[in-house]
Amino acid sequence: MNSDRKIRDDEGYEITLKWMVEKSKLLLDPLTLSPVQRKELQMKYDFWEQRIHEYNRGQMVLLYPELRKVYEAAGVKIQNFE
């Protein structure tokens, strides 16, 4: 998985959320996936969950620039928008 992938815009955000809802149903049902498939999907899910958080934090920094210091102090990543 390419770690530099990120959510580009609000449309990508919505698509990612929709994907996460669909995949969470698979992850919740123990009979839908093999252990290998479950592990792979969980890794992808966790990756995109972090991108969602980074996107949200980046949006908050656009609205409230002073939050950048708070996020940096907390040691969490944010998505920078140009």
Backbone atoms as SQL, in Angstrom:
CREATE TABLE atoms (id INTEGER PRIMARY KEY, chain TEXT, resi INTEGER, resn TEXT, atom TEXT, x REAL, y REAL, z REAL);
INSERT INTO atoms VALUES
  (1, 'A', 1, 'MET', 'N', 0.850, -1.183, 0.000),
  (2, 'A', 1, 'MET', 'CA', 0.000, 0.000, 0.000),
  (3, 'A', 1, 'MET', 'C', 0.886, 1.233, 0.000),
  (4, 'A', 2, 'ASN', 'N', 0.545, 2.182, -0.790),
  (5, 'A', 2, 'ASN', 'CA', 1.321, 3.396, -0.951),
  (6, 'A', 2, 'ASN', 'C', 0.968, 4.382, 0.158),
  (7, 'A', 3, 'SER', 'N', 1.924, 4.703, 1.025),
  (8, 'A', 3, 'SER', 'CA', 1.628, 5.528, 2.192),
  (9, 'A', 3, 'SER', 'C', 1.439, 7.003, 1.860),
  (10, 'A', 4, 'ASP', 'N', 1.771, 7.442, 0.627),
  (11, 'A', 4, 'ASP', 'CA', 1.570, 8.841, 0.283),
  (12, 'A', 4, 'ASP', 'C', 0.178, 9.104, -0.295),
  (13, 'A', 5, 'ARG', 'N', -0.650, 8.093, -0.347),
  (14, 'A', 5, 'ARG', 'CA', -2.011, 8.276, -0.849),
  (15, 'A', 5, 'ARG', 'C', -2.815, 9.055, 0.189),
  (16, 'A', 6, 'LYS', 'N', -3.633, 9.961, -0.304),
  (17, 'A', 6, 'LYS', 'CA', -4.463, 10.748, 0.599),
  (18, 'A', 6, 'LYS', 'C', -5.769, 11.089, -0.080),
  (19, 'A', 7, 'ILE', 'N', -6.677, 11.609, 0.694),
  (20, 'A', 7, 'ILE', 'CA', -7.986, 12.019, 0.195),
  (21, 'A', 7, 'ILE', 'C', -7.816, 13.421, -0.390),
  (22, 'A', 8, 'ARG', 'N', -8.183, 13.601, -1.640),
  (23, 'A', 8, 'ARG', 'CA', -7.906, 14.850, -2.351),
  (24, 'A', 8, 'ARG', 'C', -8.953, 15.949, -2.116),
  (25, 'A', 9, 'ASP', 'N', -10.219, 15.548, -1.955),
  (26, 'A', 9, 'ASP', 'CA', -11.271, 16.561, -1.872),
  (27, 'A', 9, 'ASP', 'C', -12.492, 15.960, -1.172),
  (28, 'A', 10, 'ASP', 'N', -13.544, 16.768, -1.070),
  (29, 'A', 10, 'ASP', 'CA', -14.758, 16.321, -0.383),
  (30, 'A', 10, 'ASP', 'C', -15.393, 15.113, -1.064),
  (31, 'A', 11, 'GLU', 'N', -15.316, 15.053, -2.386),
  (32, 'A', 11, 'GLU', 'CA', -15.869, 13.897, -3.095),
  (33, 'A', 11, 'GLU', 'C', -15.096, 12.625, -2.726),
  (34, 'A', 12, 'GLY', 'N', -13.785, 12.723, -2.689),
  (35, 'A', 12, 'GLY', 'CA', -12.965, 11.584, -2.287),
  (36, 'A', 12, 'GLY', 'C', -13.232, 11.180, -0.851),
  (37, 'A', 13, 'TYR', 'N', -13.493, 12.164, -0.008),
  (38, 'A', 13, 'TYR', 'CA', -13.834, 11.912, 1.394),
  (39, 'A', 13, 'TYR', 'C', -15.115, 11.090, 1.480),
  (40, 'A', 14, 'GLU', 'N', -16.134, 11.508, 0.739),
  (41, 'A', 14, 'GLU', 'CA', -17.412, 10.798, 0.750),
  (42, 'A', 14, 'GLU', 'C', -17.273, 9.382, 0.190),
  (43, 'A', 15, 'ILE', 'N', -16.503, 9.238, -0.868),
  (44, 'A', 15, 'ILE', 'CA', -16.280, 7.911, -1.453),
  (45, 'A', 15, 'ILE', 'C', -15.573, 7.007, -0.449),
  (46, 'A', 16, 'THR', 'N', -14.587, 7.552, 0.244),
  (47, 'A', 16, 'THR', 'CA', -13.854, 6.772, 1.240),
  (48, 'A', 16, 'THR', 'C', -14.755, 6.353, 2.390),
  (49, 'A', 17, 'LEU', 'N', -15.579, 7.260, 2.858),
  (50, 'A', 17, 'LEU', 'CA', -16.513, 6.913, 3.939),
  (51, 'A', 17, 'LEU', 'C', -17.473, 5.805, 3.510),
  (52, 'A', 18, 'LYS', 'N', -17.987, 5.910, 2.292),
  (53, 'A', 18, 'LYS', 'CA', -18.906, 4.901, 1.776),
  (54, 'A', 18, 'LYS', 'C', -18.201, 3.542, 1.694),
  (55, 'A', 19, 'TRP', 'N', -16.966, 3.532, 1.217),
  (56, 'A', 19, 'TRP', 'CA', -16.174, 2.299, 1.131),
  (57, 'A', 19, 'TRP', 'C', -15.987, 1.696, 2.524),
  (58, 'A', 20, 'MET', 'N', -15.694, 2.556, 3.499),
  (59, 'A', 20, 'MET', 'CA', -15.461, 2.067, 4.861),
  (60, 'A', 20, 'MET', 'C', -16.723, 1.433, 5.453),
  (61, 'A', 21, 'VAL', 'N', -17.860, 2.011, 5.187),
  (62, 'A', 21, 'VAL', 'CA', -19.114, 1.438, 5.689),
  (63, 'A', 21, 'VAL', 'C', -19.344, 0.062, 5.084),
  (64, 'A', 22, 'GLU', 'N', -19.128, -0.050, 3.774),
  (65, 'A', 22, 'GLU', 'CA', -19.315, -1.351, 3.102),
  (66, 'A', 22, 'GLU', 'C', -18.358, -2.398, 3.659),
  (67, 'A', 23, 'LYS', 'N', -17.099, -2.021, 3.810),
  (68, 'A', 23, 'LYS', 'CA', -16.093, -2.983, 4.254),
  (69, 'A', 23, 'LYS', 'C', -16.235, -3.326, 5.738),
  (70, 'A', 24, 'SER', 'N', -16.752, -2.396, 6.530),
  (71, 'A', 24, 'SER', 'CA', -16.939, -2.693, 7.950),
  (72, 'A', 24, 'SER', 'C', -17.948, -3.820, 8.141),
  (73, 'A', 25, 'LYS', 'N', -18.925, -3.904, 7.246),
  (74, 'A', 25, 'LYS', 'CA', -19.901, -4.996, 7.327),
  (75, 'A', 25, 'LYS', 'C', -19.218, -6.338, 7.105),
  (76, 'A', 26, 'LEU', 'N', -18.283, -6.383, 6.174),
  (77, 'A', 26, 'LEU', 'CA', -17.533, -7.618, 5.933),
  (78, 'A', 26, 'LEU', 'C', -16.657, -7.973, 7.129),
  (79, 'A', 27, 'LEU', 'N', -16.041, -6.962, 7.715),
  (80, 'A', 27, 'LEU', 'CA', -15.150, -7.212, 8.843),
  (81, 'A', 27, 'LEU', 'C', -15.904, -7.656, 10.094),
  (82, 'A', 28, 'LEU', 'N', -17.142, -7.234, 10.219),
  (83, 'A', 28, 'LEU', 'CA', -17.934, -7.604, 11.398),
  (84, 'A', 28, 'LEU', 'C', -18.460, -9.039, 11.343),
  (85, 'A', 29, 'ASP', 'N', -18.663, -9.556, 10.154),
  (86, 'A', 29, 'ASP', 'CA', -19.205, -10.906, 10.007),
  (87, 'A', 29, 'ASP', 'C', -18.047, -11.902, 9.891),
  (88, 'A', 30, 'PRO', 'N', -17.883, -12.787, 10.863),
  (89, 'A', 30, 'PRO', 'CA', -16.736, -13.704, 10.851),
  (90, 'A', 30, 'PRO', 'C', -16.788, -14.751, 9.739),
  (91, 'A', 31, 'LEU', 'N', -17.911, -14.890, 9.055),
  (92, 'A', 31, 'LEU', 'CA', -18.046, -15.926, 8.037),
  (93, 'A', 31, 'LEU', 'C', -17.807, -15.428, 6.612),
  (94, 'A', 32, 'THR', 'N', -17.561, -14.142, 6.429),
  (95, 'A', 32, 'THR', 'CA', -17.470, -13.601, 5.073),
  (96, 'A', 32, 'THR', 'C', -16.087, -13.699, 4.445),
  (97, 'A', 33, 'LEU', 'N', -15.044, -13.722, 5.254),
  (98, 'A', 33, 'LEU', 'CA', -13.684, -13.659, 4.720),
  (99, 'A', 33, 'LEU', 'C', -12.794, -14.733, 5.332),
  (100, 'A', 34, 'SER', 'N', -11.811, -15.142, 4.560),
  (101, 'A', 34, 'SER', 'CA', -10.797, -16.039, 5.111),
  (102, 'A', 34, 'SER', 'C', -9.900, -15.212, 6.040),
  (103, 'A', 35, 'PRO', 'N', -9.139, -15.864, 6.900),
  (104, 'A', 35, 'PRO', 'CA', -8.244, -15.109, 7.787),
  (105, 'A', 35, 'PRO', 'C', -7.265, -14.203, 7.027),
  (106, 'A', 36, 'VAL', 'N', -6.753, -14.664, 5.908),
  (107, 'A', 36, 'VAL', 'CA', -5.825, -13.851, 5.119),
  (108, 'A', 36, 'VAL', 'C', -6.550, -12.646, 4.522),
  (109, 'A', 37, 'GLN', 'N', -7.730, -12.875, 3.964),
  (110, 'A', 37, 'GLN', 'CA', -8.520, -11.775, 3.392),
  (111, 'A', 37, 'GLN', 'C', -8.888, -10.759, 4.473),
  (112, 'A', 38, 'ARG', 'N', -9.262, -11.254, 5.642),
  (113, 'A', 38, 'ARG', 'CA', -9.641, -10.381, 6.755),
  (114, 'A', 38, 'ARG', 'C', -8.461, -9.506, 7.169),
  (115, 'A', 39, 'LYS', 'N', -7.286, -10.105, 7.277),
  (116, 'A', 39, 'LYS', 'CA', -6.098, -9.354, 7.677),
  (117, 'A', 39, 'LYS', 'C', -5.766, -8.276, 6.650),
  (118, 'A', 40, 'GLU', 'N', -5.805, -8.623, 5.376),
  (119, 'A', 40, 'GLU', 'CA', -5.520, -7.651, 4.318),
  (120, 'A', 40, 'GLU', 'C', -6.534, -6.510, 4.307),
  (121, 'A', 41, 'LEU', 'N', -7.804, -6.860, 4.423),
  (122, 'A', 41, 'LEU', 'CA', -8.847, -5.838, 4.420),
  (123, 'A', 41, 'LEU', 'C', -8.736, -4.950, 5.654),
  (124, 'A', 42, 'GLN', 'N', -8.425, -5.539, 6.800),
  (125, 'A', 42, 'GLN', 'CA', -8.282, -4.750, 8.029),
  (126, 'A', 42, 'GLN', 'C', -7.136, -3.753, 7.892),
  (127, 'A', 43, 'MET', 'N', -6.051, -4.161, 7.250),
  (128, 'A', 43, 'MET', 'CA', -4.921, -3.250, 7.040),
  (129, 'A', 43, 'MET', 'C', -5.329, -2.078, 6.141),
  (130, 'A', 44, 'LYS', 'N', -6.061, -2.361, 5.066),
  (131, 'A', 44, 'LYS', 'CA', -6.538, -1.301, 4.173),
  (132, 'A', 44, 'LYS', 'C', -7.513, -0.383, 4.905),
  (133, 'A', 45, 'TYR', 'N', -8.405, -0.987, 5.670),
  (134, 'A', 45, 'TYR', 'CA', -9.397, -0.219, 6.420),
  (135, 'A', 45, 'TYR', 'C', -8.699, 0.726, 7.404),
  (136, 'A', 46, 'ASP', 'N', -7.733, 0.193, 8.141),
  (137, 'A', 46, 'ASP', 'CA', -7.004, 1.012, 9.113),
  (138, 'A', 46, 'ASP', 'C', -6.257, 2.154, 8.433),
  (139, 'A', 47, 'PHE', 'N', -5.660, 1.866, 7.265),
  (140, 'A', 47, 'PHE', 'CA', -4.953, 2.896, 6.514),
  (141, 'A', 47, 'PHE', 'C', -5.903, 4.040, 6.154),
  (142, 'A', 48, 'TRP', 'N', -7.051, 3.708, 5.576),
  (143, 'A', 48, 'TRP', 'CA', -7.987, 4.746, 5.143),
  (144, 'A', 48, 'TRP', 'C', -8.667, 5.431, 6.314),
  (145, 'A', 49, 'GLU', 'N', -8.813, 4.724, 7.423),
  (146, 'A', 49, 'GLU', 'CA', -9.356, 5.381, 8.623),
  (147, 'A', 49, 'GLU', 'C', -8.415, 6.510, 9.058),
  (148, 'A', 50, 'GLN', 'N', -7.120, 6.256, 9.023),
  (149, 'A', 50, 'GLN', 'CA', -6.155, 7.300, 9.377),
  (150, 'A', 50, 'GLN', 'C', -6.200, 8.465, 8.394),
  (151, 'A', 51, 'ARG', 'N', -6.359, 8.172, 7.105),
  (152, 'A', 51, 'ARG', 'CA', -6.453, 9.251, 6.110),
  (153, 'A', 51, 'ARG', 'C', -7.695, 10.108, 6.375),
  (154, 'A', 52, 'ILE', 'N', -8.790, 9.485, 6.802),
  (155, 'A', 52, 'ILE', 'CA', -10.013, 10.233, 7.151),
  (156, 'A', 52, 'ILE', 'C', -9.723, 11.199, 8.302),
  (157, 'A', 53, 'HIS', 'N', -9.052, 10.712, 9.342),
  (158, 'A', 53, 'HIS', 'CA', -8.709, 11.565, 10.486),
  (159, 'A', 53, 'HIS', 'C', -7.791, 12.711, 10.063),
  (160, 'A', 54, 'GLU', 'N', -6.793, 12.407, 9.246),
  (161, 'A', 54, 'GLU', 'CA', -5.866, 13.442, 8.784),
  (162, 'A', 54, 'GLU', 'C', -6.590, 14.496, 7.947),
  (163, 'A', 55, 'TYR', 'N', -7.499, 14.048, 7.097),
  (164, 'A', 55, 'TYR', 'CA', -8.277, 14.970, 6.269),
  (165, 'A', 55, 'TYR', 'C', -9.124, 15.886, 7.168),
  (166, 'A', 56, 'ASN', 'N', -9.801, 15.302, 8.134),
  (167, 'A', 56, 'ASN', 'CA', -10.641, 16.091, 9.047),
  (168, 'A', 56, 'ASN', 'C', -9.810, 17.112, 9.823),
  (169, 'A', 57, 'ARG', 'N', -8.647, 16.679, 10.311),
  (170, 'A', 57, 'ARG', 'CA', -7.790, 17.611, 11.044),
  (171, 'A', 57, 'ARG', 'C', -7.318, 18.742, 10.127),
  (172, 'A', 58, 'GLY', 'N', -6.969, 18.401, 8.897),
  (173, 'A', 58, 'GLY', 'CA', -6.546, 19.424, 7.940),
  (174, 'A', 58, 'GLY', 'C', -7.646, 20.433, 7.665),
  (175, 'A', 59, 'GLN', 'N', -8.870, 19.947, 7.553),
  (176, 'A', 59, 'GLN', 'CA', -10.009, 20.852, 7.347),
  (177, 'A', 59, 'GLN', 'C', -10.202, 21.765, 8.561),
  (178, 'A', 60, 'MET', 'N', -10.018, 21.209, 9.749),
  (179, 'A', 60, 'MET', 'CA', -10.161, 22.015, 10.965),
  (180, 'A', 60, 'MET', 'C', -9.074, 23.092, 11.037),
  (181, 'A', 61, 'VAL', 'N', -7.864, 22.765, 10.596),
  (182, 'A', 61, 'VAL', 'CA', -6.779, 23.747, 10.596),
  (183, 'A', 61, 'VAL', 'C', -7.071, 24.875, 9.606),
  (184, 'A', 62, 'LEU', 'N', -7.737, 24.561, 8.497),
  (185, 'A', 62, 'LEU', 'CA', -8.131, 25.622, 7.565),
  (186, 'A', 62, 'LEU', 'C', -9.076, 26.609, 8.238),
  (187, 'A', 63, 'LEU', 'N', -9.982, 26.082, 9.050),
  (188, 'A', 63, 'LEU', 'CA', -10.949, 26.942, 9.743),
  (189, 'A', 63, 'LEU', 'C', -10.340, 27.632, 10.957),
  (190, 'A', 64, 'TYR', 'N', -9.502, 26.900, 11.688),
  (191, 'A', 64, 'TYR', 'CA', -8.918, 27.391, 12.939),
  (192, 'A', 64, 'TYR', 'C', -7.413, 27.132, 12.921),
  (193, 'A', 65, 'PRO', 'N', -6.641, 28.026, 12.306),
  (194, 'A', 65, 'PRO', 'CA', -5.195, 27.805, 12.139),
  (195, 'A', 65, 'PRO', 'C', -4.447, 27.522, 13.441),
  (196, 'A', 66, 'GLU', 'N', -4.949, 28.027, 14.539),
  (197, 'A', 66, 'GLU', 'CA', -4.261, 27.806, 15.825),
  (198, 'A', 66, 'GLU', 'C', -4.268, 26.330, 16.234),
  (199, 'A', 67, 'LEU', 'N', -5.138, 25.537, 15.637),
  (200, 'A', 67, 'LEU', 'CA', -5.183, 24.105, 15.956),
  (201, 'A', 67, 'LEU', 'C', -3.942, 23.357, 15.474),
  (202, 'A', 68, 'ARG', 'N', -3.237, 23.898, 14.498),
  (203, 'A', 68, 'ARG', 'CA', -2.035, 23.231, 13.992),
  (204, 'A', 68, 'ARG', 'C', -1.065, 22.938, 15.136),
  (205, 'A', 69, 'LYS', 'N', -0.865, 23.919, 16.004),
  (206, 'A', 69, 'LYS', 'CA', 0.053, 23.735, 17.141),
  (207, 'A', 69, 'LYS', 'C', -0.469, 22.673, 18.097),
  (208, 'A', 70, 'VAL', 'N', -1.747, 22.627, 18.293),
  (209, 'A', 70, 'VAL', 'CA', -2.348, 21.628, 19.184),
  (210, 'A', 70, 'VAL', 'C', -2.122, 20.225, 18.620),
  (211, 'A', 71, 'TYR', 'N', -2.385, 20.068, 17.326),
  (212, 'A', 71, 'TYR', 'CA', -2.189, 18.763, 16.687),
  (213, 'A', 71, 'TYR', 'C', -0.721, 18.355, 16.714),
  (214, 'A', 72, 'GLU', 'N', 0.172, 19.317, 16.456),
  (215, 'A', 72, 'GLU', 'CA', 1.601, 19.012, 16.491),
  (216, 'A', 72, 'GLU', 'C', 2.031, 18.602, 17.891),
  (217, 'A', 73, 'ALA', 'N', 1.522, 19.299, 18.905),
  (218, 'A', 73, 'ALA', 'CA', 1.861, 18.955, 20.289),
  (219, 'A', 73, 'ALA', 'C', 1.343, 17.571, 20.662),
  (220, 'A', 74, 'ALA', 'N', 0.209, 17.202, 20.088),
  (221, 'A', 74, 'ALA', 'CA', -0.370, 15.887, 20.361),
  (222, 'A', 74, 'ALA', 'C', 0.330, 14.788, 19.552),
  (223, 'A', 75, 'GLY', 'N', 1.123, 15.180, 18.568),
  (224, 'A', 75, 'GLY', 'CA', 1.849, 14.205, 17.768),
  (225, 'A', 75, 'GLY', 'C', 1.007, 13.482, 16.740),
  (226, 'A', 76, 'VAL', 'N', -0.083, 14.118, 16.308),
  (227, 'A', 76, 'VAL', 'CA', -0.934, 13.495, 15.298),
  (228, 'A', 76, 'VAL', 'C', -0.711, 14.170, 13.949),
  (229, 'A', 77, 'LYS', 'N', -0.872, 13.410, 12.892),
  (230, 'A', 77, 'LYS', 'CA', -0.691, 13.922, 11.539),
  (231, 'A', 77, 'LYS', 'C', -1.916, 14.686, 11.084),
  (232, 'A', 78, 'ILE', 'N', -1.669, 15.685, 10.259),
  (233, 'A', 78, 'ILE', 'CA', -2.766, 16.405, 9.616),
  (234, 'A', 78, 'ILE', 'C', -2.485, 16.440, 8.119),
  (235, 'A', 79, 'GLN', 'N', -3.519, 16.575, 7.340),
  (236, 'A', 79, 'GLN', 'CA', -3.348, 16.729, 5.902),
  (237, 'A', 79, 'GLN', 'C', -3.242, 18.197, 5.588),
  (238, 'A', 80, 'ASN', 'N', -2.197, 18.557, 4.863),
  (239, 'A', 80, 'ASN', 'CA', -2.024, 19.956, 4.452),
  (240, 'A', 80, 'ASN', 'C', -2.719, 20.172, 3.124),
  (241, 'A', 81, 'PHE', 'N', -3.451, 21.246, 3.034),
  (242, 'A', 81, 'PHE', 'CA', -4.145, 21.613, 1.809),
  (243, 'A', 81, 'PHE', 'C', -3.453, 22.807, 1.188),
  (244, 'A', 82, 'GLU', 'N', -3.280, 22.742, -0.120),
  (245, 'A', 82, 'GLU', 'CA', -2.580, 23.837, -0.813),
  (246, 'A', 82, 'GLU', 'C', -3.543, 24.674, -1.609);
